[in-house]
Amino acid sequence: MLPQSETQLAKHTFKSKRSDFAVEMRTFTGKKTNVTYLVMKNKRAYHVFSEIEAKDAARDCNPSRQKGNVVKMWDEIWKALG
């Protein structure tokens, strides 16, 4: 049996977060590169993600399928992870 602070769901375990935990999100555009960054901030850290085209990311994650509808490409990748 799991401790009360944890919940089991489909092979994954989630721990309860503090009630004062908050994440803020903003986007910024690089001055030199024109890249869009998604920045997530909490009290202790920043996490930065850069934006790329969904089709380019799907091609990178699934090299066996380089053409086709981007939604179908992502559906295939998503389902492969079970």
PDB file of N, CA, C and O in Angstrom:
ATOM      1  N   MET A   1       0.835  -1.180   0.000  1.00  0.00           N
ATOM      2  CA  MET A   1       0.000   0.000   0.000  1.00  0.00           C
ATOM      3  C   MET A   1       0.881   1.245   0.000  1.00  0.00           C
ATOM      4  O   MET A   1       1.902   1.294   0.686  1.00  0.00           O
ATOM      5  N   LEU A   2       0.475   2.252  -0.779  1.00  0.00           N
ATOM      6  CA  LEU A   2       1.253   3.479  -0.886  1.00  0.00           C
ATOM      7  C   LEU A   2       1.000   4.409   0.289  1.00  0.00           C
ATOM      8  O   LEU A   2      -0.087   4.404   0.866  1.00  0.00           O
ATOM      9  N   PRO A   3       1.998   5.206   0.644  1.00  0.00           N
ATOM     10  CA  PRO A   3       1.762   6.209   1.689  1.00  0.00           C
ATOM     11  C   PRO A   3       0.660   7.174   1.260  1.00  0.00           C
ATOM     12  O   PRO A   3       0.383   7.303   0.068  1.00  0.00           O
ATOM     13  N   GLN A   4       0.037   7.843   2.207  1.00  0.00           N
ATOM     14  CA  GLN A   4      -1.065   8.745   1.886  1.00  0.00           C
ATOM     15  C   GLN A   4      -0.636   9.897   0.985  1.00  0.00           C
ATOM     16  O   GLN A   4      -1.464  10.451   0.263  1.00  0.00           O
ATOM     17  N   SER A   5       0.647  10.270   1.015  1.00  0.00           N
ATOM     18  CA  SER A   5       1.106  11.397   0.214  1.00  0.00           C
ATOM     19  C   SER A   5       1.346  11.028  -1.254  1.00  0.00           C
ATOM     20  O   SER A   5       1.717  11.895  -2.046  1.00  0.00           O
ATOM     21  N   GLU A   6       1.143   9.771  -1.630  1.00  0.00           N
ATOM     22  CA  GLU A   6       1.369   9.340  -3.008  1.00  0.00           C
ATOM     23  C   GLU A   6       0.113   8.691  -3.580  1.00  0.00           C
ATOM     24  O   GLU A   6      -0.691   8.102  -2.858  1.00  0.00           O
ATOM     25  N   THR A   7      -0.030   8.816  -4.891  1.00  0.00           N
ATOM     26  CA  THR A   7      -1.139   8.199  -5.599  1.00  0.00           C
ATOM     27  C   THR A   7      -0.572   7.414  -6.770  1.00  0.00           C
ATOM     28  O   THR A   7       0.283   7.931  -7.489  1.00  0.00           O
ATOM     29  N   GLN A   8      -1.017   6.194  -6.983  1.00  0.00           N
ATOM     30  CA  GLN A   8      -0.540   5.376  -8.100  1.00  0.00           C
ATOM     31  C   GLN A   8      -1.582   5.428  -9.208  1.00  0.00           C
ATOM     32  O   GLN A   8      -2.777   5.242  -8.974  1.00  0.00           O
ATOM     33  N   LEU A   9      -1.093   5.687 -10.431  1.00  0.00           N
ATOM     34  CA  LEU A   9      -1.973   5.780 -11.580  1.00  0.00           C
ATOM     35  C   LEU A   9      -1.221   5.266 -12.800  1.00  0.00           C
ATOM     36  O   LEU A   9      -0.221   5.862 -13.202  1.00  0.00           O
ATOM     37  N   ALA A  10      -1.677   4.185 -13.388  1.00  0.00           N
ATOM     38  CA  ALA A  10      -1.135   3.644 -14.629  1.00  0.00           C
ATOM     39  C   ALA A  10       0.395   3.589 -14.648  1.00  0.00           C
ATOM     40  O   ALA A  10       1.031   4.203 -15.504  1.00  0.00           O
ATOM     41  N   LYS A  11       0.974   2.858 -13.710  1.00  0.00           N
ATOM     42  CA  LYS A  11       2.408   2.634 -13.617  1.00  0.00           C
ATOM     43  C   LYS A  11       3.211   3.855 -13.170  1.00  0.00           C
ATOM     44  O   LYS A  11       4.433   3.760 -13.053  1.00  0.00           O
ATOM     45  N   HIS A  12       2.576   4.982 -12.919  1.00  0.00           N
ATOM     46  CA  HIS A  12       3.293   6.186 -12.518  1.00  0.00           C
ATOM     47  C   HIS A  12       2.925   6.543 -11.082  1.00  0.00           C
ATOM     48  O   HIS A  12       1.781   6.357 -10.666  1.00  0.00           O
ATOM     49  N   THR A  13       3.878   7.045 -10.336  1.00  0.00           N
ATOM     50  CA  THR A  13       3.621   7.472  -8.968  1.00  0.00           C
ATOM     51  C   THR A  13       3.753   8.981  -8.897  1.00  0.00           C
ATOM     52  O   THR A  13       4.742   9.546  -9.364  1.00  0.00           O
ATOM     53  N   PHE A  14       2.765   9.627  -8.319  1.00  0.00           N
ATOM     54  CA  PHE A  14       2.759  11.074  -8.159  1.00  0.00           C
ATOM     55  C   PHE A  14       2.808  11.400  -6.679  1.00  0.00           C
ATOM     56  O   PHE A  14       2.052  10.843  -5.883  1.00  0.00           O
ATOM     57  N   LYS A  15       3.689  12.292  -6.323  1.00  0.00           N
ATOM     58  CA  LYS A  15       3.767  12.727  -4.943  1.00  0.00           C
ATOM     59  C   LYS A  15       3.004  14.028  -4.788  1.00  0.00           C
ATOM     60  O   LYS A  15       2.988  14.857  -5.698  1.00  0.00           O
ATOM     61  N   SER A  16       2.374  14.209  -3.640  1.00  0.00           N
ATOM     62  CA  SER A  16       1.663  15.451  -3.375  1.00  0.00           C
ATOM     63  C   SER A  16       2.656  16.600  -3.295  1.00  0.00           C
ATOM     64  O   SER A  16       3.744  16.458  -2.737  1.00  0.00           O
ATOM     65  N   LYS A  17       2.270  17.744  -3.861  1.00  0.00           N
ATOM     66  CA  LYS A  17       3.109  18.933  -3.826  1.00  0.00           C
ATOM     67  C   LYS A  17       2.670  19.815  -2.665  1.00  0.00           C
ATOM     68  O   LYS A  17       1.547  19.726  -2.168  1.00  0.00           O
ATOM     69  N   ARG A  18       3.605  20.673  -2.253  1.00  0.00           N
ATOM     70  CA  ARG A  18       3.254  21.635  -1.224  1.00  0.00           C
ATOM     71  C   ARG A  18       2.107  22.507  -1.727  1.00  0.00           C
ATOM     72  O   ARG A  18       1.979  22.727  -2.932  1.00  0.00           O
ATOM     73  N   SER A  19       1.285  22.998  -0.827  1.00  0.00           N
ATOM     74  CA  SER A  19       0.151  23.816  -1.253  1.00  0.00           C
ATOM     75  C   SER A  19       0.585  25.187  -1.744  1.00  0.00           C
ATOM     76  O   SER A  19      -0.169  25.841  -2.466  1.00  0.00           O
ATOM     77  N   ASP A  20       1.782  25.645  -1.374  1.00  0.00           N
ATOM     78  CA  ASP A  20       2.247  26.954  -1.819  1.00  0.00           C
ATOM     79  C   ASP A  20       3.084  26.874  -3.095  1.00  0.00           C
ATOM     80  O   ASP A  20       3.707  27.861  -3.484  1.00  0.00           O
ATOM     81  N   PHE A  21       3.106  25.709  -3.753  1.00  0.00           N
ATOM     82  CA  PHE A  21       3.890  25.500  -4.963  1.00  0.00           C
ATOM     83  C   PHE A  21       3.157  26.112  -6.148  1.00  0.00           C
ATOM     84  O   PHE A  21       1.987  25.808  -6.379  1.00  0.00           O
ATOM     85  N   ALA A  22       3.832  26.965  -6.893  1.00  0.00           N
ATOM     86  CA  ALA A  22       3.236  27.586  -8.068  1.00  0.00           C
ATOM     87  C   ALA A  22       4.265  27.654  -9.180  1.00  0.00           C
ATOM     88  O   ALA A  22       5.461  27.795  -8.925  1.00  0.00           O
ATOM     89  N   VAL A  23       3.798  27.552 -10.407  1.00  0.00           N
ATOM     90  CA  VAL A  23       4.662  27.674 -11.571  1.00  0.00           C
ATOM     91  C   VAL A  23       4.115  28.797 -12.438  1.00  0.00           C
ATOM     92  O   VAL A  23       2.931  28.823 -12.774  1.00  0.00           O
ATOM     93  N   GLU A  24       4.991  29.716 -12.789  1.00  0.00           N
ATOM     94  CA  GLU A  24       4.627  30.791 -13.708  1.00  0.00           C
ATOM     95  C   GLU A  24       5.246  30.477 -15.057  1.00  0.00           C
ATOM     96  O   GLU A  24       6.325  29.888 -15.122  1.00  0.00           O
ATOM     97  N   MET A  25       4.570  30.866 -16.143  1.00  0.00           N
ATOM     98  CA  MET A  25       5.092  30.625 -17.485  1.00  0.00           C
ATOM     99  C   MET A  25       5.000  31.909 -18.298  1.00  0.00           C
ATOM    100  O   MET A  25       4.017  32.647 -18.222  1.00  0.00           O
ATOM    101  N   ARG A  26       6.041  32.155 -19.073  1.00  0.00           N
ATOM    102  CA  ARG A  26       6.062  33.287 -20.002  1.00  0.00           C
ATOM    103  C   ARG A  26       6.846  32.878 -21.236  1.00  0.00           C
ATOM    104  O   ARG A  26       7.643  31.941 -21.198  1.00  0.00           O
ATOM    105  N   THR A  27       6.613  33.590 -22.332  1.00  0.00           N
ATOM    106  CA  THR A  27       7.409  33.364 -23.538  1.00  0.00           C
ATOM    107  C   THR A  27       8.265  34.596 -23.815  1.00  0.00           C
ATOM    108  O   THR A  27       7.870  35.729 -23.542  1.00  0.00           O
ATOM    109  N   PHE A  28       9.447  34.338 -24.364  1.00  0.00           N
ATOM    110  CA  PHE A  28      10.384  35.388 -24.725  1.00  0.00           C
ATOM    111  C   PHE A  28      10.943  35.060 -26.098  1.00  0.00           C
ATOM    112  O   PHE A  28      11.037  33.891 -26.471  1.00  0.00           O
ATOM    113  N   THR A  29      11.318  36.099 -26.857  1.00  0.00           N
ATOM    114  CA  THR A  29      11.923  35.904 -28.166  1.00  0.00           C
ATOM    115  C   THR A  29      13.366  36.363 -28.112  1.00  0.00           C
ATOM    116  O   THR A  29      13.649  37.479 -27.676  1.00  0.00           O
ATOM    117  N   GLY A  30      14.282  35.510 -28.551  1.00  0.00           N
ATOM    118  CA  GLY A  30      15.705  35.849 -28.567  1.00  0.00           C
ATOM    119  C   GLY A  30      15.975  37.016 -29.499  1.00  0.00           C
ATOM    120  O   GLY A  30      15.397  37.095 -30.583  1.00  0.00           O
ATOM    121  N   LYS A  31      16.835  37.906 -29.092  1.00  0.00           N
ATOM    122  CA  LYS A  31      17.154  39.102 -29.892  1.00  0.00           C
ATOM    123  C   LYS A  31      17.991  38.757 -31.117  1.00  0.00           C
ATOM    124  O   LYS A  31      17.768  39.317 -32.190  1.00  0.00           O
ATOM    125  N   LYS A  32      18.948  37.847 -30.977  1.00  0.00           N
ATOM    126  CA  LYS A  32      19.835  37.501 -32.092  1.00  0.00           C
ATOM    127  C   LYS A  32      19.297  36.364 -32.941  1.00  0.00           C
ATOM    128  O   LYS A  32      19.502  36.345 -34.155  1.00  0.00           O
ATOM    129  N   THR A  33      18.609  35.416 -32.315  1.00  0.00           N
ATOM    130  CA  THR A  33      18.217  34.191 -33.018  1.00  0.00           C
ATOM    131  C   THR A  33      16.766  34.173 -33.460  1.00  0.00           C
ATOM    132  O   THR A  33      16.402  33.363 -34.312  1.00  0.00           O
ATOM    133  N   ASN A  34      15.927  35.039 -32.911  1.00  0.00           N
ATOM    134  CA  ASN A  34      14.489  35.058 -33.192  1.00  0.00           C
ATOM    135  C   ASN A  34      13.813  33.752 -32.784  1.00  0.00           C
ATOM    136  O   ASN A  34      12.754  33.413 -33.312  1.00  0.00           O
ATOM    137  N   VAL A  35      14.418  33.012 -31.844  1.00  0.00           N
ATOM    138  CA  VAL A  35      13.858  31.775 -31.305  1.00  0.00           C
ATOM    139  C   VAL A  35      12.903  32.141 -30.172  1.00  0.00           C
ATOM    140  O   VAL A  35      13.193  33.029 -29.371  1.00  0.00           O
ATOM    141  N   THR A  36      11.768  31.455 -30.109  1.00  0.00           N
ATOM    142  CA  THR A  36      10.828  31.663 -29.013  1.00  0.00           C
ATOM    143  C   THR A  36      11.162  30.697 -27.885  1.00  0.00           C
ATOM    144  O   THR A  36      11.350  29.502 -28.114  1.00  0.00           O
ATOM    145  N   TYR A  37      11.233  31.221 -26.667  1.00  0.00           N
ATOM    146  CA  TYR A  37      11.534  30.415 -25.489  1.00  0.00           C
ATOM    147  C   TYR A  37      10.329  30.406 -24.557  1.00  0.00           C
ATOM    148  O   TYR A  37       9.747  31.455 -24.282  1.00  0.00           O
ATOM    149  N   LEU A  38       9.959  29.239 -24.077  1.00  0.00           N
ATOM    150  CA  LEU A  38       8.962  29.101 -23.028  1.00  0.00           C
ATOM    151  C   LEU A  38       9.733  28.948 -21.731  1.00  0.00           C
ATOM    152  O   LEU A  38      10.508  28.005 -21.570  1.00  0.00           O
ATOM    153  N   VAL A  39       9.522  29.877 -20.803  1.00  0.00           N
ATOM    154  CA  VAL A  39      10.249  29.872 -19.538  1.00  0.00           C
ATOM    155  C   VAL A  39       9.267  29.590 -18.415  1.00  0.00           C
ATOM    156  O   VAL A  39       8.274  30.299 -18.248  1.00  0.00           O
ATOM    157  N   MET A  40       9.555  28.545 -17.646  1.00  0.00           N
ATOM    158  CA  MET A  40       8.739  28.185 -16.482  1.00  0.00           C
ATOM    159  C   MET A  40       9.553  28.530 -15.243  1.00  0.00           C
ATOM    160  O   MET A  40      10.740  28.214 -15.160  1.00  0.00           O
ATOM    161  N   LYS A  41       8.905  29.183 -14.278  1.00  0.00           N
ATOM    162  CA  LYS A  41       9.601  29.634 -13.083  1.00  0.00           C
ATOM    163  C   LYS A  41       8.830  29.195 -11.850  1.00  0.00           C
ATOM    164  O   LYS A  41       7.604  29.300 -11.796  1.00  0.00           O
ATOM    165  N   ASN A  42       9.571  28.696 -10.853  1.00  0.00           N
ATOM    166  CA  ASN A  42       8.987  28.504  -9.531  1.00  0.00           C
ATOM    167  C   ASN A  42       9.862  29.276  -8.552  1.00  0.00           C
ATOM    168  O   ASN A  42      10.726  30.040  -8.984  1.00  0.00           O
ATOM    169  N   LYS A  43       9.672  29.106  -7.281  1.00  0.00           N
ATOM    170  CA  LYS A  43      10.436  29.893  -6.309  1.00  0.00           C
ATOM    171  C   LYS A  43      11.935  29.649  -6.389  1.00  0.00           C
ATOM    172  O   LYS A  43      12.719  30.531  -6.037  1.00  0.00           O
ATOM    173  N   ARG A  44      12.346  28.481  -6.842  1.00  0.00           N
ATOM    174  CA  ARG A  44      13.753  28.080  -6.756  1.00  0.00           C
ATOM    175  C   ARG A  44      14.483  27.966  -8.083  1.00  0.00           C
ATOM    176  O   ARG A  44      15.714  27.948  -8.097  1.00  0.00           O
ATOM    177  N   ALA A  45      13.770  27.889  -9.196  1.00  0.00           N
ATOM    178  CA  ALA A  45      14.471  27.590 -10.447  1.00  0.00           C
ATOM    179  C   ALA A  45      13.715  28.099 -11.665  1.00  0.00           C
ATOM    180  O   ALA A  45      12.515  28.370 -11.614  1.00  0.00           O
ATOM    181  N   TYR A  46      14.451  28.218 -12.756  1.00  0.00           N
ATOM    182  CA  TYR A  46      13.880  28.520 -14.066  1.00  0.00           C
ATOM    183  C   TYR A  46      14.117  27.304 -14.960  1.00  0.00           C
ATOM    184  O   TYR A  46      15.163  26.661 -14.870  1.00  0.00           O
ATOM    185  N   HIS A  47      13.162  26.991 -15.812  1.00  0.00           N
ATOM    186  CA  HIS A  47      13.285  25.911 -16.787  1.00  0.00           C
ATOM    187  C   HIS A  47      12.936  26.512 -18.142  1.00  0.00           C
ATOM    188  O   HIS A  47      11.880  27.128 -18.291  1.00  0.00           O
ATOM    189  N   VAL A  48      13.812  26.340 -19.136  1.00  0.00           N
ATOM    190  CA  VAL A  48      13.652  27.002 -20.424  1.00  0.00           C
ATOM    191  C   VAL A  48      13.535  25.966 -21.532  1.00  0.00           C
ATOM    192  O   VAL A  48      14.325  25.025 -21.611  1.00  0.00           O
ATOM    193  N   PHE A  49      12.541  26.156 -22.381  1.00  0.00           N
ATOM    194  CA  PHE A  49      12.301  25.289 -23.527  1.00  0.00           C
ATOM    195  C   PHE A  49      12.285  26.158 -24.774  1.00  0.00           C
ATOM    196  O   PHE A  49      11.722  27.253 -24.754  1.00  0.00           O
ATOM    197  N   SER A  50      12.891  25.692 -25.855  1.00  0.00           N
ATOM    198  CA  SER A  50      12.860  26.462 -27.097  1.00  0.00           C
ATOM    199  C   SER A  50      11.821  25.869 -28.037  1.00  0.00           C
ATOM    200  O   SER A  50      11.552  24.668 -28.006  1.00  0.00           O
ATOM    201  N   GLU A  51      11.251  26.712 -28.861  1.00  0.00           N
ATOM    202  CA  GLU A  51      10.197  26.289 -29.762  1.00  0.00           C
ATOM    203  C   GLU A  51      10.772  25.894 -31.116  1.00  0.00           C
ATOM    204  O   GLU A  51      11.616  26.589 -31.682  1.00  0.00           O
ATOM    205  N   ILE A  52      10.294  24.764 -31.617  1.00  0.00           N
ATOM    206  CA  ILE A  52      10.602  24.366 -32.985  1.00  0.00           C
ATOM    207  C   ILE A  52       9.291  23.926 -33.635  1.00  0.00           C
ATOM    208  O   ILE A  52       8.279  23.755 -32.956  1.00  0.00           O
ATOM    209  N   GLU A  53       9.320  23.751 -34.921  1.00  0.00           N
ATOM    210  CA  GLU A  53       8.123  23.313 -35.630  1.00  0.00           C
ATOM    211  C   GLU A  53       7.735  21.905 -35.182  1.00  0.00           C
ATOM    212  O   GLU A  53       8.598  21.043 -35.020  1.00  0.00           O
ATOM    213  N   ALA A  54       6.451  21.677 -34.985  1.00  0.00           N
ATOM    214  CA  ALA A  54       5.959  20.367 -34.529  1.00  0.00           C
ATOM    215  C   ALA A  54       6.348  19.266 -35.514  1.00  0.00           C
ATOM    216  O   ALA A  54       6.681  18.155 -35.101  1.00  0.00           O
ATOM    217  N   LYS A  55       6.308  19.566 -36.801  1.00  0.00           N
ATOM    218  CA  LYS A  55       6.652  18.557 -37.804  1.00  0.00           C
ATOM    219  C   LYS A  55       8.136  18.193 -37.714  1.00  0.00           C
ATOM    220  O   LYS A  55       8.497  17.023 -37.845  1.00  0.00           O
ATOM    221  N   ASP A  56       9.003  19.200 -37.489  1.00  0.00           N
ATOM    222  CA  ASP A  56      10.430  18.919 -37.353  1.00  0.00           C
ATOM    223  C   ASP A  56      10.701  18.059 -36.121  1.00  0.00           C
ATOM    224  O   ASP A  56      11.520  17.141 -36.167  1.00  0.00           O
ATOM    225  N   ALA A  57      10.015  18.357 -35.023  1.00  0.00           N
ATOM    226  CA  ALA A  57      10.186  17.565 -33.802  1.00  0.00           C
ATOM    227  C   ALA A  57       9.695  16.135 -34.018  1.00  0.00           C
ATOM    228  O   ALA A  57      10.339  15.185 -33.571  1.00  0.00           O
ATOM    229  N   ALA A  58       8.557  15.975 -34.701  1.00  0.00           N
ATOM    230  CA  ALA A  58       8.020  14.635 -34.966  1.00  0.00           C
ATOM    231  C   ALA A  58       8.974  13.835 -35.841  1.00  0.00           C
ATOM    232  O   ALA A  58       9.175  12.642 -35.612  1.00  0.00           O
ATOM    233  N   ARG A  59       9.560  14.481 -36.836  1.00  0.00           N
ATOM    234  CA  ARG A  59      10.527  13.795 -37.696  1.00  0.00           C
ATOM    235  C   ARG A  59      11.758  13.375 -36.907  1.00  0.00           C
ATOM    236  O   ARG A  59      12.315  12.302 -37.136  1.00  0.00           O
ATOM    237  N   ASP A  60      12.179  14.227 -35.975  1.00  0.00           N
ATOM    238  CA  ASP A  60      13.341  13.912 -35.159  1.00  0.00           C
ATOM    239  C   ASP A  60      13.058  12.745 -34.210  1.00  0.00           C
ATOM    240  O   ASP A  60      13.934  11.914 -33.967  1.00  0.00           O
ATOM    241  N   CYS A  61      11.840  12.684 -33.678  1.00  0.00           N
ATOM    242  CA  CYS A  61      11.472  11.636 -32.722  1.00  0.00           C
ATOM    243  C   CYS A  61      11.095  10.325 -33.394  1.00  0.00           C
ATOM    244  O   CYS A  61      11.108   9.278 -32.747  1.00  0.00           O
ATOM    245  N   ASN A  62      10.762  10.361 -34.667  1.00  0.00           N
ATOM    246  CA  ASN A  62      10.334   9.161 -35.388  1.00  0.00           C
ATOM    247  C   ASN A  62      10.978   9.144 -36.769  1.00  0.00           C
ATOM    248  O   ASN A  62      10.317   9.436 -37.766  1.00  0.00           O
ATOM    249  N   PRO A  63      12.263   8.804 -36.832  1.00  0.00           N
ATOM    250  CA  PRO A  63      12.962   8.862 -38.120  1.00  0.00           C
ATOM    251  C   PRO A  63      12.411   7.930 -39.190  1.00  0.00           C
ATOM    252  O   PRO A  63      12.695   8.120 -40.373  1.00  0.00           O
ATOM    253  N   SER A  64      11.629   6.926 -38.800  1.00  0.00           N
ATOM    254  CA  SER A  64      11.079   6.005 -39.800  1.00  0.00           C
ATOM    255  C   SER A  64       9.943   6.636 -40.594  1.00  0.00           C
ATOM    256  O   SER A  64       9.583   6.137 -41.660  1.00  0.00           O
ATOM    257  N   ARG A  65       9.378   7.720 -40.091  1.00  0.00           N
ATOM    258  CA  ARG A  65       8.279   8.378 -40.805  1.00  0.00           C
ATOM    259  C   ARG A  65       8.623   9.851 -40.999  1.00  0.00           C
ATOM    260  O   ARG A  65       8.528  10.647 -40.064  1.00  0.00           O
ATOM    261  N   GLN A  66       9.016  10.203 -42.197  1.00  0.00           N
ATOM    262  CA  GLN A  66       9.469  11.562 -42.472  1.00  0.00           C
ATOM    263  C   GLN A  66       8.443  12.412 -43.213  1.00  0.00           C
ATOM    264  O   GLN A  66       8.632  13.619 -43.358  1.00  0.00           O
ATOM    265  N   LYS A  67       7.362  11.798 -43.682  1.00  0.00           N
ATOM    266  CA  LYS A  67       6.337  12.547 -44.424  1.00  0.00           C
ATOM    267  C   LYS A  67       4.969  12.226 -43.860  1.00  0.00           C
ATOM    268  O   LYS A  67       4.765  11.188 -43.230  1.00  0.00           O
ATOM    269  N   GLY A  68       4.027  13.143 -44.099  1.00  0.00           N
ATOM    270  CA  GLY A  68       2.656  12.906 -43.696  1.00  0.00           C
ATOM    271  C   GLY A  68       2.118  13.989 -42.786  1.00  0.00           C
ATOM    272  O   GLY A  68       2.782  14.985 -42.500  1.00  0.00           O
ATOM    273  N   ASN A  69       0.912  13.768 -42.349  1.00  0.00           N
ATOM    274  CA  ASN A  69       0.209  14.695 -41.484  1.00  0.00           C
ATOM    275  C   ASN A  69       0.880  14.742 -40.113  1.00  0.00           C
ATOM    276  O   ASN A  69       1.145  13.703 -39.510  1.00  0.00           O
ATOM    277  N   VAL A  70       1.153  15.951 -39.626  1.00  0.00           N
ATOM    278  CA  VAL A  70       1.876  16.106 -38.369  1.00  0.00           C
ATOM    279  C   VAL A  70       1.097  15.530 -37.184  1.00  0.00           C
ATOM    280  O   VAL A  70       1.703  14.986 -36.261  1.00  0.00           O
ATOM    281  N   VAL A  71      -0.209  15.638 -37.192  1.00  0.00           N
ATOM    282  CA  VAL A  71      -1.015  15.086 -36.093  1.00  0.00           C
ATOM    283  C   VAL A  71      -0.907  13.565 -36.091  1.00  0.00           C
ATOM    284  O   VAL A  71      -0.765  12.958 -35.030  1.00  0.00           O
ATOM    285  N   LYS A  72      -0.971  12.950 -37.252  1.00  0.00           N
ATOM    286  CA  LYS A  72      -0.831  11.493 -37.339  1.00  0.00           C
ATOM    287  C   LYS A  72       0.556  11.048 -36.909  1.00  0.00           C
ATOM    288  O   LYS A  72       0.714  10.004 -36.276  1.00  0.00           O
ATOM    289  N   MET A  73       1.569  11.851 -37.257  1.00  0.00           N
ATOM    290  CA  MET A  73       2.930  11.521 -36.849  1.00  0.00           C
ATOM    291  C   MET A  73       3.037  11.530 -35.324  1.00  0.00           C
ATOM    292  O   MET A  73       3.612  10.611 -34.739  1.00  0.00           O
ATOM    293  N   TRP A  74       2.481  12.573 -34.670  1.00  0.00           N
ATOM    294  CA  TRP A  74       2.536  12.666 -33.210  1.00  0.00           C
ATOM    295  C   TRP A  74       1.669  11.600 -32.550  1.00  0.00           C
ATOM    296  O   TRP A  74       2.035  11.074 -31.499  1.00  0.00           O
ATOM    297  N   ASP A  75       0.521  11.271 -33.153  1.00  0.00           N
ATOM    298  CA  ASP A  75      -0.318  10.183 -32.617  1.00  0.00           C
ATOM    299  C   ASP A  75       0.476   8.879 -32.571  1.00  0.00           C
ATOM    300  O   ASP A  75       0.414   8.144 -31.585  1.00  0.00           O
ATOM    301  N   GLU A  76       1.216   8.597 -33.634  1.00  0.00           N
ATOM    302  CA  GLU A  76       2.012   7.374 -33.701  1.00  0.00           C
ATOM    303  C   GLU A  76       3.106   7.355 -32.634  1.00  0.00           C
ATOM    304  O   GLU A  76       3.330   6.333 -31.985  1.00  0.00           O
ATOM    305  N   ILE A  77       3.784   8.489 -32.457  1.00  0.00           N
ATOM    306  CA  ILE A  77       4.835   8.589 -31.435  1.00  0.00           C
ATOM    307  C   ILE A  77       4.235   8.425 -30.042  1.00  0.00           C
ATOM    308  O   ILE A  77       4.763   7.685 -29.212  1.00  0.00           O
ATOM    309  N   TRP A  78       3.129   9.121 -29.795  1.00  0.00           N
ATOM    310  CA  TRP A  78       2.478   9.109 -28.473  1.00  0.00           C
ATOM    311  C   TRP A  78       2.038   7.695 -28.103  1.00  0.00           C
ATOM    312  O   TRP A  78       2.244   7.250 -26.974  1.00  0.00           O
ATOM    313  N   LYS A  79       1.425   6.988 -29.066  1.00  0.00           N
ATOM    314  CA  LYS A  79       0.928   5.628 -28.810  1.00  0.00           C
ATOM    315  C   LYS A  79       2.079   4.639 -28.620  1.00  0.00           C
ATOM    316  O   LYS A  79       1.933   3.656 -27.893  1.00  0.00           O
ATOM    317  N   ALA A  80       3.204   4.884 -29.257  1.00  0.00           N
ATOM    318  CA  ALA A  80       4.349   3.987 -29.136  1.00  0.00           C
ATOM    319  C   ALA A  80       4.908   3.974 -27.714  1.00  0.00           C
ATOM    320  O   ALA A  80       5.516   2.991 -27.291  1.00  0.00           O
ATOM    321  N   LEU A  81       4.704   5.048 -26.992  1.00  0.00           N
ATOM    322  CA  LEU A  81       5.196   5.132 -25.617  1.00  0.00           C
ATOM    323  C   LEU A  81       4.250   4.483 -24.621  1.00  0.00           C
ATOM    324  O   LEU A  81       4.578   4.329 -23.445  1.00  0.00           O
ATOM    325  N   GLY A  82       3.075   4.105 -25.103  1.00  0.00           N
ATOM    326  CA  GLY A  82       2.130   3.355 -24.289  1.00  0.00           C
ATOM    327  C   GLY A  82       1.573   4.075 -23.162  1.00  0.00           C
ATOM    328  O   GLY A  82       0.765   3.524 -22.416  1.00  0.00           O
TER     329      GLY A  82
END
